[in-house]
């Protein structure tokens, strides 16, 4: 059973915390995903076997947390993650962000840089609401967004994605690719070559955008967006091992 944290905004956030030695590894999931995915569970098993502290959570409107998905936006989900991290962890952190979680992890890394010892992104999707979604809307979709406050985009994972006007507009307050990002800790990026949600160009833009002395981008030949095969999970584990302080 998950634990819950009632945030200052009145949202009730579900999370699982594995006690152990630091740094605490924090997994940040993707858009409309939850903390029961294969990567989140794999990392929890890894943490238990190695004695590492670990945290996984559901943003509001996701999984077992309170709220409706269509009520939320990037700033809300960033705040949810930050409050759980601040309330339930101490000391150093390693952030592991998948897809939208990559964006959230960049926001956290920028705000909590003094605690971060490493950042791993998996098919990171920074600024996707603006550069992928809104940039791809045709005139009819933009008109529908203004008129109805919501449009629906096809998904490879089941039901269409409900994209609200608030999601698009509020996310503009949290864009990370418009101003410099400088990190004093190691960064590892993993990107599948067959990812249909995040392009190789996005990964290369992020590599060029971040200033860090120890930063590596690994392309996974044939890898999809989820990077959840046993071989891919081993790569994620290896990336964490590579940034853990010696």
JOKA-V969723 format. One line per field, one symbol per residue. phi: phi as a letter, one per 20 degrees, with the letter a starting at -180 (. if undefined). psi: psi as a letter, one per 30 degrees, with the letter a starting at -180 (. if undefined). A space follows every 50 residues. Layout:
phi->???
psi->???
This chain:
phi->.fecceefeneddebcddfrfeffededeefmdcedfffffgfffffffd mefbccbdfgmcleefnegfeebgfffffgffffffedccnfccecddlg fffgffffffedgfdedacddclgcflffeedfffefefffffffffdma cddfcfdpffeedeffgfffffecfdedcfcccdcfccddbffdfedceg ffffffgffeebfcccddedgnfefeldfgffffffgfffgfdfge
psi->kllkkjlffgljkklkkkkalllkkkkjaajglaggleeeeeeeeeeeff gkkkkllklkgkbglllkefflleeeeeeeeeeeeefglkalkkkjkkce feeeeeeeeeeheffkflkkkjhkikgfeefedeffkleeeeeeeeefgk lkkkkfgbllkjjleeeeeefffgkfgflkkkkglkkkkkkkfgkfekle eeeeeeefekjkeikkkkkjkfkaefhgleeeeeeeeeeeeffkk.
